[in-house]
């Protein structure tokens, strides 16, 4: 493996870049599955062989940010150790692909429109579709969990139908309920916590994506597939009740990678 592409991020973090999210043809942001695979596998290797002085790591679409204590380990020494730890990254990726030829796809129930998706009609109008067509197109792909975003558990899903590419709202919502499914530009994602937001909310899942008391705290893991199942308001309430009682069983299956 060639030397890692590393850059400084302040005085206690650095960034390792494995690819680009920019499409060279038009400069728009896209998703590079190969870069994402490198990020995930690099994180696994560093978790198996942690470097003394590192505090944590945050994976993104094509980069991995490493946080460290500069009083314990200096930047130059950390770079040397990272290059050493990840020297066999390519062979590790090949071995993982051979050992795990499939991926887990999690079924995520989503109720679209109404009180659960207040922006569905606006999205349909902007896209020149009916609300039913928006639901059909949005729930058709098998998405992939690309990364977790600006707060714990916010789940970015890759694979959105390009016809649903809707610019973010100029009038952000003051409060978006946890579980809300939104569209922001070329991306779709799920809010894990109630927060302000400028994505167009088209539906909501009753699933709890982030729970600090649960292990793991994140329901959906990076690299997993996500199949959205449209449900009715009555089904939403029923699943919510089962979750509250602790009797709901998350549905998933294996799919060839």
Backbone as a ProteinNet text record, in pm:
[ID]
protein_1_A
[PRIMARY]
XXXXXXXXXXXXXXXXXXXXXXXXXXXXXXXXXXXXXXXXXXXXXXXXXXXXXXXXXXXXXXXXXXXXXXXXXXXXXXXXXXXXXXXXXXXXXXXXXXXXXXXXXXXXXXXXXXXXXXXXXXXXXXXXXXXXXXXXXXXXXXXXXXXXXXXXXXXXXXXXXXXXXXXXXXXXXXXXXXXXXXXXXXXXXXXXXXXXXXXXXXXXXXXXXXXXXXXXXXXXXXXXXXXXXXXXXXXXXXXXXXXXXXXXXXXXXXXXX
[TERTIARY]
84.1	0	87	50.5	124.3	97.7	178.2	164.8	26.7	-28.4	-162.9	-170.9	-286.6	-313.8	-367.2	-277.4	-311.5	-296.1	-392.9	-384.8	-418.3	-368.3	-388.6	-528.2	-592.1	-721.4	-705.2	-662.8	-639.4	-517.7	-511.3	-393.8	-411.6	-527.8	-548.1	-628.6	-622.4	-691.7	-625.1	-645.5	-597.1	-697.4	-686.3	-779.9	-704.7	-758.5	-704.9	-807.3	-768.6	-860.2	-830.7	-935.9	-920.3	-980.8	-1042.5	-1105	-1166.5	-1259.3	-1323.9	-1474.1	-1548.4	-1693.7	-1734.8	-1637.5	-1668.3	-1664.1	-1769	-1774.4	-1691.6	-1580.7	-1495.3	-1567.3	-1677.4	-1748.8	-1821.9	-1881.5	-1960.7	-1936.2	-1847.1	-1815.1	-1917.8	-2021.9	-2124.8	-2077.8	-2138.4	-2100.6	-2169.6	-2093	-2144.7	-2095.8	-2117.1	-2077.6	-1984.2	-1869.8	-1769.8	-1766.4	-1830.4	-1834.6	-1696.3	-1600.9	-1466	-1399.1	-1412.3	-1355.6	-1422.1	-1553.4	-1627.3	-1581.6	-1553.8	-1504.7	-1367.5	-1282.4	-1151.2	-1165.9	-1259.1	-1282.2	-1324.6	-1422.7	-1474.4	-1365.2	-1289.5	-1187.3	-1070.7	-1033.9	-928.8	-971.4	-1098.1	-1149.9	-1145.4	-1181.9	-1177.6	-1035.2	-938.5	-799.6	-749.5	-785.1	-739.3	-810.1	-931.4	-1001.1	-940.4	-890.9	-826.6	-688	-618.2	-483.7	-477.8	-536.5	-540.7	-401.8	-386.2	-260.8	-270.8	-173.4	-175	-173.8	-264.3	-274.2	-389.5	-445.8	-563.7	-687.5	-782.6	-902.9	-1025.5	-1034.9	-1150.8	-1134.8	-1235.2	-1231.9	-1372.9	-1385.5	-1514.9	-1505.5	-1580.9	-1578.7	-1675.6	-1637.5	-1724.2	-1727.7	-1784.5	-1797.2	-1662.4	-1561.1	-1433.5	-1314.7	-1340.1	-1231.5	-1255.9	-1146.2	-1152.5	-1077	-1146.1	-1082.9	-1039.3	-912.7	-855.9	-830.3	-882.5	-860.7	-754.9	-666.2	-559.3	-521.7	-450.7	-401.6	-258.8	-234.7	-100.4	2.2	-43.8	49.7	97.9	25.7	63.3	136.9	92.8	155.5	157	270.3	282.7	229.1	207	152.1	241.6	371.5	463.2	466.2	469.9	472.5	340.8	229.5	99.5	90.8	141.4	141	222	339.5	422.4	347.6	281.8	211.3	87.9	20.4	-95	-52.1	55.8	106.4	146.7	200.1	239	115.6	17.6	-102.8	-182	-184.1	-268.6	-189.8	-67.1	16.7	-46.5	-121.3	-182.3	-332.8	-376.1	-518.8	-579.7	-511	-565.8	-587.4	-490.7	-505.7	-614.8	-629.7	-735.9	-872.4	-886.2	-1012.5	-1045.3	-944.6	-966.6	-1010.6	-949	-984.2	-1125.7	-1163.2	-1297.5	-1402.6	-1372.8	-1467.1	-1487.7	-1379.6	-1388.9	-1461.1	-1437	-1496.5	-1642.7	-1676.2	-1813.3	-1867.3	-1908.4	-1956.5	-2095.9	-2159.9	-2294.1	-2295.5	-2404	-2422.3	-2561.2	-2577.8	-2708	-2791.9	-2916.1	-3012	-3120.2	-3136.2	-3234.4	-3360.9	-3475.3	-3602.8	-3647.1	-3667.8	-3705.9	-3846.8	-3944.5	-4081.2	-4091.1	-4157.8	-4171.7	-4314.8	-4374.5	-4505.9	-4484	-4532.6	-4511.1	-4628.5	-4597.3	-4700.3	-4774.5	-4872.7	-4954.8	-4870.8	-4904.7	-4830.4	-4688.8	-4663.8	-4531.9	-4439.2	-4494.2	-4412.1	-4470.1	-4452.2	-4520.6	-4475.7	-4360.4	-4310.7	-4333.6	-4404.9	-4422.4	-4487.7	-4593.7	-4662.7	-4574.9	-4497.2	-4408	-4298.6	-4247.2	-4144.9	-4203.7	-4325.3	-4391.4	-4410.5	-4453.8	-4474.8	-4343.4	-4238.2	-4107.7	-4051.2	-4078.2	-4026.2	-4116.8	-4234.5	-4328.7	-4390.5	-4418.8	-4475.8	-4596.9	-4666.9	-4769.6	-4700.8	-4769.2	-4711.4	-4690.3	-4780	-4764.9	-4637.9	-4606.9	-4485.9	-4360.5	-4365.1	-4251.4	-4227.4	-4335.2	-4323.1	-4267.6	-4319.1	-4273.8	-4126	-4083.3	-3943.4	-3851.7	-3898.3	-3813.6	-3795.5	-3897.3	-3890.3	-3839.5	-3809.2	-3766.9	-3622.8	-3524.8	-3385	-3353.7	-3248.4	-3186.1	-3072.7	-3092.9	-2993.5	-2875.9	-2771.5	-2658.7	-2632.5	-2605.1	-2570.7	-2430.6	-2422.6	-2294.6	-2213.5	-2281.6	-2213.8	-2318.6	-2272	-2358.5	-2314.9	-2413.8	-2383.4	-2384.3	-2427.2	-2388.8	-2425.2	-2501.9	-2515.4	-2530.6	-2521.6	-2517.9	-2636	-2603.5	-2704.2	-2773.5	-2758.9	-2821.8	-2765	-2853.5	-2810.2	-2822.5	-2708.5	-2705.3	-2716.5	-2816.6	-2839.5	-2802.2	-2722.4	-2682.6	-2769.6	-2793.3	-2871.4	-3002.9	-3020.5	-3146	-3167.9	-3290.1	-3329.2	-3298.8	-3224.2	-3182.8	-3300.4	-3416.6	-3533.6	-3592.4	-3542.1	-3586.8	-3482.3	-3387.8	-3284.4	-3348.4	-3378.3	-3445.9	-3355.9	-3322.1	-3235.8	-3293.7	-3206.1	-3249.9	-3340.9	-3421.2	-3519.8	-3453.8	-3508.7	-3461.6	-3526.9	-3627	-3694.6	-3686.7	-3575.2	-3555.7	-3665	-3694.2	-3789.8	-3723	-3796.8	-3742.6	-3726.1	-3813.7	-3807.7	-3851.5	-3758.8	-3788.1	-3788.4	-3899.7	-3907.4	-3807.1	-3759.8	-3671.7	-3741.2	-3666.7	-3722	-3766.9	-3764.9	-3809.2	-3715.4	-3775.3	-3700.5	-3702.7	-3584.9	-3578.9	-3497	-3515.3	-3436.4	-3367	-3235	-3157.4	-3060.4	-3096.1	-3011.6	-3011	-2891.8	-2878	-2881.4	-2909.8	-2905	-3041.5	-3057.7	-3171.9	-3117.2	-3188.8	-3139	-3249.3	-3212.9	-3309.7	-3258.9	-3340.7	-3307.1	-3315.8	-3210.4	-3210.5	-3260.5	-3250.7	-3294.4	-3379.8	-3467.4	-3546.2	-3454.4	-3457.2	-3366	-3416.2	-3361.3	-3389.8	-3332.1	-3382.9	-3330.1	-3381.3	-3300.2	-3341.4	-3364	-3377.8	-3411.8	-3563.9	-3611	-3754.6	-3803.4	-3891	-3939	-4056.2	-4037.8	-4142.7	-4204.5	-4146.2	-4201.3	-4131.4	-4169.5	-4107.1	-4111.6	-4005.4	-4002.5	-4020.6	-4089.9	-4103.8	-3978.7	-3884	-3762.2	-3677.6	-3609.5	-3521.4	-3378.5	-3330	-3199.7	-3084	-3104.7	-2998	-3054	-2988.1	-3027.9	-2900.3	-2864.7	-2739.4	-2734.5	-2852.9	-2858.1	-2846.8	-2852.5	-2849.4	-2707.1	-2674.9	-2544.6	-2565.2	-2520.3	-2463.7	-2570.1	-2526.7	-2620.7	-2685.2	-2612	-2663.3	-2734	-2857.6	-2936	-2884.6	-2849.7	-2804	-2654.1	-2580.4	-2436.2	-2388.6	-2276.3	-2218.4	-2190.5	-2233	-2213	-2333.3	-2425.7	-2547.2	-2639	-2721.9	-2824.8	-2950.7	-3032.9	-3160.5	-3269.8	-3371.1	-3489.2	-3605.3	-3662.3	-3772.3	-3905.5	-3985.6	-4118.7	-4225.1	-4298.6	-4405.5	-4512.1	-4554.2	-4657.1	-4763	-4877.9	-4986.9	-4966.2	-5047.3	-5041	-5076.5	-5173.4	-5212.3	-5097	-5026.2	-4911.1	-4798.5	-4784.5	-4683.1	-4709.9	-4833.5	-4869.6	-4853.5	-4887.7	-4874.8	-4728.7	-4641	-4498.6	-4440.4	-4484	-4438.2	-4471.7	-4592.3	-4634.3	-4549.2	-4522	-4438.3	-4296.9	-4244.3	-4111.6	-4111.9	-4216.8	-4228.1	-4235.9	-4299.8	-4313.3	-4189.5	-4099.9	-3979.5	-4000.9	-4108.3	-4140.6	-4124.4	-4083.7	-4068.5	-3940.9	-3949.9	-3833.7	-3794.2	-3674.1	-3622.1	-3604.5	-3652.9	-3645.1	-3522.5	-3451.1	-3333.2	-3308.6	-3222.4	-3184.4	-3046.2	-2986.5	-2855.3	-2867.9	-2785.6	-2785.6	-2641.9	-2625.1	-2490.7	-2436.6	-2313.6	-2252.4	-2218.5
-120.8	0	125	227.1	352.7	429.1	531.7	609.7	673.5	676.7	728.7	877.9	920.8	1061.4	1122.9	1185.1	1236.1	1387.1	1453.4	1598.7	1635.1	1749.5	1796.4	1855.3	1823.2	1882.8	1941.8	2066.9	2128.5	2070.6	2085.2	2040.1	1904.6	1839.4	1709.9	1612.6	1629.9	1537.7	1541.3	1434	1428.7	1352.6	1372	1313.3	1219.8	1098.1	1006.1	998.1	1033.9	1034.6	915.3	840.1	719.9	734.3	845.3	863.3	1000.9	1019.7	1149.3	1131.5	1228.3	1225.9	1316.9	1370	1459.4	1384.3	1400.4	1341.2	1431.1	1378.7	1463.2	1516.2	1453.5	1495.6	1627.6	1645.3	1767.3	1835.9	1780.2	1843	1820.8	1742.7	1715.9	1606.5	1602.2	1500.7	1367.9	1260.3	1127.7	1033.6	905.4	808.2	706.4	685.1	592	469.7	358.1	239.1	186.4	199	150	230.9	362.7	448.3	419.9	401.4	372.8	241.5	142.6	12.7	28.8	112.6	138.5	205	298.8	366.8	266.5	181.9	85.5	-12.4	-63.9	-163.2	-100.8	23.3	92.3	111.6	147.9	165.5	33.4	-76	-207.7	-242.9	-219.8	-251.7	-169.1	-42.8	44.3	12.5	-41.2	-82.5	-211.8	-297.1	-421.6	-397.4	-298.2	-264.3	-115.1	-73.6	69.4	127.9	251.8	323.9	404.5	386.4	458	608.5	677	821.7	865.4	769.9	805	798.9	885.5	898.8	839.6	851.7	801.1	826.5	785.1	801.8	822.9	905.2	932.1	900.6	799	766	852.2	887.5	958.7	879.1	936.4	864.8	816.6	903.3	866	899	935.9	975.9	927.2	919	877.4	980.2	1043.2	1141.2	1072.9	1088.7	1028.5	1138.7	1121.3	1217	1160.8	1248	1199.6	1304	1257.4	1344.2	1384	1509.2	1550.2	1546.2	1535.3	1523.9	1379.6	1285.4	1144.2	1098.5	1146.8	1109.9	1230	1253.4	1365.3	1330.5	1433.5	1413.3	1324.4	1353.9	1276.7	1130.1	1102.5	963.8	894.3	964.6	905.9	870.3	958	930.1	804.6	791.2	672.3	545.5	551.2	432.4	400.5	503	478.8	411.8	458.9	395.4	250.8	224.5	87.8	0	49.4	-28.1	-60.4	32.5	16.8	-25.5	-71.5	-112.8	-228.1	-313.7	-430.7	-412.2	-288.9	-261.5	-329.4	-325	-383.6	-533.8	-603.1	-748	-778.6	-692	-710.2	-695.8	-596.4	-575.6	-698	-749.5	-866.9	-986.3	-1005.5	-1117.6	-1101.8	-977.8	-952.9	-977.2	-937.2	-959.4	-1108.2	-1185.5	-1329.4	-1398.4	-1349.5	-1412.3	-1372.9	-1252	-1202.8	-1155.7	-1250.2	-1214	-1151.1	-1145	-1086.5	-975.2	-899.5	-794.4	-806.5	-753	-753.5	-637.7	-667.3	-564.7	-557.2	-441.1	-420.4	-358.9	-412.7	-358.6	-247.1	-127.6	-11.5	32.6	16	59.6	211.7	269.3	415.6	450.8	541	594.8	728.7	739.4	858.6	955.8	1084.4	1186.6	1215.9	1303.8	1340.6	1400.9	1367.6	1421.9	1365.5	1255.3	1192.4	1244.3	1305.6	1354.7	1482.3	1591.1	1716.4	1779	1736.5	1795.9	1707.6	1598	1503.8	1569.4	1645.4	1707.6	1811.8	1886.1	1986.8	1920.5	1806.4	1732.9	1680.1	1626.9	1574.7	1685.4	1800.4	1913.5	1956.8	1963.7	2005.8	1906.4	1777.1	1672.6	1645.6	1707.6	1685.9	1547.9	1499.5	1365.5	1371.9	1260.4	1244.7	1199.7	1214.7	1168.9	1017.8	945	799.5	762.3	839.7	809.6	840.7	947.5	979.4	864.7	816	705.3	581.1	552.2	434.3	445.3	561.7	579.6	581.6	643.3	653.6	518.9	436.4	307.5	193.8	223.4	117.6	70	160.1	113.8	33.8	-45.8	-100.4	-3.1	79.1	180.3	117.3	196	155.3	264.6	224	320.9	372.2	497.4	553.9	605.9	673.9	725.1	777.8	813.9	877.7	1022.7	1111.1	1251.4	1339.3	1462.6	1574.5	1560.8	1460.6	1425.7	1273.6	1213.2	1067.3	997.7	909.6	824	875.8	1006	1054.5	971.1	904.9	804.5	854.8	863.3	901	774.3	769.8	654.2	689.4	605.6	628.8	546	599.4	526.1	591.3	719.2	789	802.7	777.6	798.4	943.5	963.3	1098.1	1189.9	1133.8	1216.6	1278.1	1232.6	1289	1382.9	1423.6	1518.1	1655.9	1692.6	1819.1	1903.1	2027.7	2111.2	2127	2145.4	2163.2	2285.6	2285.5	2391.8	2522.5	2634.7	2766.2	2807.7	2731.6	2760.1	2636.2	2619.3	2499.5	2482.9	2357.4	2328.2	2350.9	2411.4	2434	2302.6	2206	2078.4	1965	1873.9	1755.7	1634.9	1560.7	1447.9	1337.4	1271.7	1155.9	1052.7	990.5	890.6	947	1080	1141.7	1105.9	1080.3	1047.2	1170	1216.6	1339.2	1326.6	1424.2	1435	1570.3	1569.2	1692.2	1686.6	1749	1740.9	1600.8	1545.8	1412.2	1302.8	1340.3	1243.7	1224.2	1107.1	1085	1030.9	1055.2	1012.2	1008	959.7	943.6	1015	1103.5	1174	1077.4	1069.4	978.3	1045.4	1177.2	1255.3	1371.8	1421.1	1539	1661.1	1734.4	1848	1938.8	2059.6	2142.4	2074.5	2110.4	2050	2117.7	2112.2	2176.5	2075.4	1947.1	1847.2	1840.6	1798.8	1786	1655.2	1666.2	1548.6	1486.4	1362.4	1295.5	1176.7	1136.1	1022.5	1006.8	900.8	874.9	725.5	678.1	539.9	536.1	435.2	423.7	366	317.8	257.8	363.5	323.1	412.5	390	483.7	465.7	481.8	561.9	583	568.3	483.1	461.4	438.3	534.6	527.4	407	354.4	239	106.5	111.5	-11	-36.9	-164.3	-201.5	-290.8	-242.2	-108.5	0	121.7	233.3	267.9	245.3	274.1	152.1	169.6	58.3	14.6	110.1	81	106	6.4	14.1	52.3	123.8	163.3	39.3	45.3	-66.8	-158.4	-150.6	-231.8	-178.8	-268.2	-227.6	-189.7	-106.8	-65.7	-75.7	-155.2	-165.7	-98.2	4.1	77.1	11.8	-11.3	-70.3	33.8	83.4	179.4	115.1	187.5	137.1	244.7	203.2	296.3	360.6	463.1	528.6	429.8	341	241.3	144.7	104.6	15.1	86.1	215.5	293.9	289.6	314	315.1	176	73.1	-63.6	-99	-66.6	-95.2	-14.4	111.2	195.8	131.2	72.3	7	-116.3	-195.4	-314.2	-277	-166.7	-120.8	-78.7	-6.3	37.7	-81.6	-188.7	-310.1	-398.7	-368.3	-448.8	-578.9	-587	-712.8	-704.4	-587.2	-573.9	-642.4	-719.1	-787.3	-721.8	-669.3	-605.6	-709.8	-679.4	-773.2	-743.3	-848.5	-831	-958.8	-948.1	-1065.1	-1039.9	-1145	-1134.6	-1118.6	-1031.9	-1005.6	-1013.2	-1072.1	-1078.6	-938.9	-919.2	-785.6	-753.1
0	0	0	-77.7	-79.9	49.3	72.8	194.8	201.8	321.5	340.9	309.4	262.1	235.2	364.4	440.8	573.7	578.2	642.7	660.3	804.3	847.5	984.2	1001.6	1114.3	1150.8	1290.9	1299.3	1428.6	1497.8	1631.1	1705.7	1771.2	1749.8	1814.9	1728.8	1596.9	1507.1	1370.2	1295.5	1157.6	1072.9	943.6	848.2	753.9	734.7	635.1	523.1	401.9	288	197.9	163	81.5	-58.1	-86	-216.9	-224.2	-316.4	-334	-348.2	-296.6	-315.4	-430.8	-503.7	-615.3	-747.4	-826.7	-959.6	-1052.5	-1109	-1194.4	-1317.9	-1357.3	-1478.1	-1457.5	-1338.6	-1318.4	-1183.9	-1103.5	-975.9	-867	-893.7	-793.1	-698.3	-580.8	-481.9	-513.8	-497.3	-525	-415.4	-432.6	-330.9	-393.7	-332.3	-382.9	-291.8	-331.4	-246.9	-211.5	-304.4	-278.3	-167.1	-173.4	-69	65	63.1	185.7	247.7	163.7	212	278.2	219.2	278.1	415.2	425.4	553.3	660	626.8	724.9	769.3	674.5	707.7	783.2	749.4	823.4	968.5	989.8	1125.1	1201.2	1135.8	1200.6	1243.4	1155.7	1188	1306.5	1309.1	1417.5	1549	1541.2	1663.2	1717.5	1626.7	1668.8	1726.2	1671.2	1716.9	1747.8	1858.6	1890.1	1914.4	1877.3	1896.9	2025.8	2113.6	2240.1	2215.6	2281.8	2265.7	2178.5	2099.5	2020.1	2108.2	2078.7	2162.6	2094.8	1964.3	1891.8	1743.7	1667.4	1522.7	1470	1368.2	1305.4	1156	1110.1	966.9	888	765	671.9	541.8	434.7	308.5	255.2	259.6	199.1	288.4	412.2	501.1	643.2	718.5	858.1	941	1035.5	1122.6	1252	1286	1406.8	1508.6	1630.5	1738.9	1833.9	1881.9	1968.7	2073.5	2176.4	2283	2249	2210	2169.4	2282.1	2407.6	2519.5	2535.4	2468.4	2476	2350.6	2236.5	2110.5	2016.7	1952.7	1860.2	1722.5	1642.5	1508.1	1423.1	1420.1	1335.4	1375	1505	1551.2	1518.5	1531.4	1499.5	1351.2	1265.6	1121.6	1091.2	1155	1134.9	1176	1290.6	1339.7	1254.9	1204.9	1118.6	988	930.3	808.1	834.2	952	987.4	1008.7	1084.6	1114.6	987.7	894.6	775.8	651.2	671.7	558.6	480.2	549.4	485.1	463.3	450.7	437.1	314.9	202.4	79.6	94.1	152.3	169.9	272.2	372.2	471.4	405.7	318.1	246.7	161.8	89.7	5	87.6	204.1	291.6	346	381.4	432.8	325.3	202.9	92.6	67.4	78.6	56.5	171.1	293.1	411.6	429.9	386.6	403.6	268.7	183.3	49.3	48.9	164.6	172.5	276.2	277.4	376.7	436.1	554.7	621.2	569.5	533.2	492.7	600.3	659.1	764.8	706.2	742.1	696.7	791.9	735.3	815.2	776.4	865.2	834.7	838.2	738.2	730.7	692.7	769.7	735.9	665.8	543.4	462.5	473.7	464.1	454.5	583.2	573.3	688.8	799.9	922.3	1036.3	1044.1	973.1	976.6	867	763.9	653.2	597	669.5	636.4	505	452.7	328.2	205.7	222	111.1	-9.7	11.9	-100.7	-169.4	-91.7	-149.4	-232.8	-184.6	-258.9	-389.1	-381.5	-501.6	-604.7	-559.5	-650.7	-714.4	-633	-684	-784.6	-761.5	-849.5	-968.4	-970.1	-1079.4	-1075.9	-955.2	-937.3	-846.1	-837.6	-735.9	-607.4	-495.8	-369.3	-371.2	-435.5	-444.6	-520.8	-625.1	-702.6	-621.3	-543	-456.6	-358.9	-298.4	-203.4	-272.8	-391.1	-465.3	-499.7	-548.1	-586.1	-463.6	-356.7	-237.6	-167.9	-173	-102.6	-191	-318.3	-411	-392.2	-370.5	-364.5	-238	-246.4	-126.5	-95.5	5.8	40.8	115.2	129.9	213.9	315.4	439.9	543	511.4	464.8	424.3	541.3	633.7	752.7	850.1	969.4	1067.6	1078.8	1083	1064	1185.5	1167.1	1252.4	1399.4	1438.5	1579.7	1587.9	1708.8	1721.1	1653.4	1561.7	1501.7	1378.8	1344.3	1221	1106.9	1033	936	793.4	725.9	584.5	499.9	413.1	327.2	183.8	120.9	-17.9	-111	-230.9	-330.3	-366.1	-329.3	-358.3	-509	-553.7	-693.3	-731.1	-840.4	-877.9	-908.9	-940	-968	-841	-725.5	-597.9	-539.4	-621.4	-580	-564.2	-438.9	-408.6	-318.5	-358.4	-273.9	-133.9	-37.3	101	113.8	217.6	237.4	278.8	228.6	269.7	401.9	446.3	572.1	660.9	731.3	814.6	918.6	951.6	1058	1193.9	1286.3	1420.8	1496.1	1468.2	1538.9	1446.6	1420.2	1338.8	1432.4	1441.6	1535	1503.8	1607.3	1590.1	1503.2	1415	1324.6	1191.9	1178.5	1053.2	938.6	823.4	702.9	612.6	573	495.7	369.1	281.7	159.5	162.6	141.4	136.3	19.8	-90.8	-210	-267.5	-288.2	-346.7	-240.4	-115.6	-6.5	58.7	118.4	205.7	336.7	443.1	572.7	676.2	795.1	903.4	1028.1	1082.6	1206.3	1324	1402.2	1517.1	1644.1	1648.8	1764.4	1715.6	1800.7	1765.8	1763.4	1652.2	1637.5	1526.3	1515.7	1398.4	1274.6	1157	1035.7	910.4	802.6	677.6	566	601.7	500.8	488.1	370.4	347.1	410.6	508.6	582.7	508.4	462.9	385	458.9	571.2	644.6	778	849.1	979.6	1009.7	1074.5	1119.8	1270.9	1323.6	1468.7	1535	1455.2	1510.7	1581	1687.2	1761.5	1712.4	1632	1570.1	1668.3	1772.6	1870.4	2011.4	2090	2229	2309.2	2394.4	2468.8	2561.7	2600	2690.2	2615.7	2482.9	2402.5	2353.8	2337.1	2282.3	2160.4	2041.5	2018.7	2023.7	2054.6	2066.3	1933.3	1823.3	1689.6	1633.3	1591.4	1538.1	1402.2	1317.1	1181.5	1172.2	1123	1117	976.9	970.1	842.2	757.4	630.3	539.7	527.9	622.8	614.8	504.9	452	358.7	434.3	373.7	433.8	329.3	359.3	274.2	346.1	283.8	345.6	310.3	412.4	394.5	428.5	329.7	359.2	448	551	642.3	662.8	717.1	745	882.1	911	1041.6	1152.5	1126.4	1226.2	1253.8	1147.7	1165.4	1240.7	1215.6	1286.6	1436.8	1474.1	1615.8	1677.5	1602.1	1652.7	1677.5	1581.6	1598.2	1713.9	1727.3	1838.7	1972.3	1980.9	2103.7	2131.9	2028.7	2044.7	2089.6	2034.4	2073.9	2220.7	2261.7	2400.9	2496.3	2450.5	2532.9	2526.7	2433	2418.6	2345.4	2266.5	2197.8	2046.6	1996	1851.2	1804.6	1696	1640.3	1508.9	1505.9	1385	1275.9	1156.3	1044.9	959.3	920.3	834.9	756.6	656.4	576.3	516.3	461.8	400.6	250	194.6	51.5	0.5	-117.2	-175.8	-196.6	-155.9	-165.7	-310.2
[MASK]
+++++++++++++++++++++++++++++++++++++++++++++++++++++++++++++++++++++++++++++++++++++++++++++++++++++++++++++++++++++++++++++++++++++++++++++++++++++++++++++++++++++++++++++++++++++++++++++++++++++++++++++++++++++++++++++++++++++++++++++++++++++++++++++++++

